């Protein structure tokens, strides 16, 4: 897990991300990150204009738990998560102010997911659904549940 844990941040995607990127227009305080997904055996890259700072300081330190479950109607994997009390209050404000916007999940500067905020999440319990493979869902849940407080890099690796 140390290779996969790191500084986890939740940052908003610019509401006009696609248009600005298409026209090669930058926006102060934002950066272009690429979301890499495998869809139907083909890698798909989506460039998004993402805020450089976590929304209202929302980082992985507030996550209490995250786990993968299957949707009872579609049988697709989903990630359920729960935030602590302080994180829940921040998350409630973020979701209230940004319904319909995408919230990027970033680990050590790498974009892992950018789900759309479907509605206000007032009590810090939420679900991330989408077109995840089972492996992608497990990886995302593990990232959410095991963040570190600072970015890291592997300096040395040994195998015995």
C-alpha positions in Angstrom: 0.0 0.0 0.0 2.9 2.4 0.5 3.4 2.4 -3.2 -0.2 3.4 -3.8 -0.9 5.7 -0.8 0.0 9.4 -1.0 -1.4 12.9 -0.7 -5.0 12.6 -1.7 -6.9 15.7 -2.6 -10.4 16.6 -3.9 -10.3 19.4 -6.4 -13.1 20.9 -8.6 -12.9 20.6 -12.3 -13.5 24.0 -14.1 -17.1 24.2 -15.2 -16.0 25.0 -18.8 -13.1 22.6 -18.8 -13.7 21.0 -22.2 -14.3 24.3 -24.0 -11.2 26.0 -22.5 -9.0 23.0 -23.3 -10.4 22.7 -26.8 -9.5 26.3 -27.4 -6.2 26.0 -25.6 -7.1 28.6 -23.1 -5.5 28.4 -19.6 -7.2 29.7 -16.5 -5.3 31.1 -13.5 -5.3 28.7 -10.5 -6.0 25.7 -12.7 -3.9 23.0 -14.4 -4.6 20.5 -17.1 -4.6 16.9 -15.8 -5.3 13.7 -17.8 -7.7 11.0 -16.7 -6.6 7.7 -18.2 -9.3 5.0 -18.4 -9.5 1.7 -20.2 -12.9 1.4 -22.0 -13.6 -1.7 -24.0 -10.0 -2.7 -24.1 -8.9 0.7 -25.4 -7.1 3.4 -23.4 -9.0 6.6 -23.3 -7.4 9.9 -22.2 -9.6 12.8 -21.1 -7.9 16.1 -20.4 -9.5 18.2 -17.6 -8.8 21.7 -16.3 -8.6 21.1 -12.5 -8.1 23.5 -9.6 -4.6 23.5 -8.3 -5.8 23.5 -4.6 -8.1 21.1 -2.8 -11.6 22.5 -2.5 -12.0 24.1 1.0 -8.9 22.1 2.1 -10.7 18.7 1.4 -8.0 16.0 1.5 -7.8 12.3 2.3 -7.2 13.0 6.0 -11.0 13.2 6.5 -11.9 9.8 5.1 -12.9 7.2 7.8 -13.6 4.3 5.4 -14.1 3.4 1.8 -15.2 0.1 0.3 -16.5 -1.4 -3.0 -20.0 -2.7 -3.3 -22.1 -3.8 -6.2 -25.2 -1.8 -7.2 -28.2 -4.0 -6.5 -29.9 -3.1 -9.8 -27.0 -2.9 -12.3 -24.5 -5.2 -10.5 -21.8 -2.6 -11.4 -19.1 -1.8 -8.8 -19.4 1.4 -6.8 -17.3 2.9 -4.1 -19.0 3.9 -0.8 -17.1 6.2 1.5 -17.6 8.0 4.8 -15.9 11.1 6.1 -15.2 12.1 9.7 -17.3 14.9 11.3 -15.1 17.8 10.1 -14.7 16.3 6.6 -18.5 15.8 6.4 -19.1 19.5 7.1 -16.6 20.5 4.4 -18.0 18.0 2.0 -21.6 19.2 2.6 -20.6 22.7 1.7 -18.6 21.6 -1.4 -21.4 19.4 -2.7 -24.1 22.0 -1.9 -22.3 24.7 -3.9 -21.3 22.5 -6.8 -24.1 20.2 -7.8 -23.6 19.1 -11.4 -19.9 19.9 -11.3 -17.1 17.3 -11.4 -14.9 16.8 -8.3 -11.5 15.4 -9.2 -9.9 12.8 -7.0 -6.1 13.3 -7.2 -3.3 11.3 -5.6 0.2 12.9 -5.7 -0.8 15.1 -8.6 -2.3 12.3 -10.7 -5.9 12.3 -11.6 -7.7 9.1 -10.7 -11.4 9.9 -11.1 -13.6 12.9 -11.6 -17.2 12.0 -10.7 -20.1 14.5 -11.1 -21.6 15.7 -7.9 -25.2 14.4 -8.2 -26.6 16.2 -5.2 -25.9 17.6 -1.7 -24.1 15.0 0.5 -25.0 16.4 4.0 -23.7 13.7 6.4 -20.4 12.7 4.9 -21.5 9.4 3.4 -21.3 9.1 -0.4 -21.1 6.8 -3.3 -19.0 7.0 -6.5 -20.6 5.2 -9.4 -19.6 5.0 -13.0 -18.2 2.6 -15.6 -15.5 1.2 -13.3 -14.1 -2.3 -13.8 -14.0 -4.3 -10.6 -10.2 -3.7 -10.4 -10.5 0.1 -10.9 -13.2 0.3 -8.2 -11.0 -1.6 -5.7 -8.0 0.6 -6.5 -10.0 3.7 -6.0 -11.5 2.5 -2.8 -8.0 1.6 -1.5 -6.7 5.1 -2.5 -9.5 6.7 -0.6 -9.0 4.6 2.5 -5.3 4.7 2.8 -4.0 8.2 2.1 -0.8 9.7 3.6 -0.5 13.3 4.7 2.3 14.2 2.3 3.3 13.5 -1.2 5.9 10.7 -1.5 8.2 9.0 -4.0 10.0 5.7 -3.9 13.7 6.3 -3.4 14.8 2.7 -3.2 13.1 -0.6 -3.7 14.5 -4.0 -2.7 13.3 -7.5 -3.2 14.4 -10.5 -1.3 
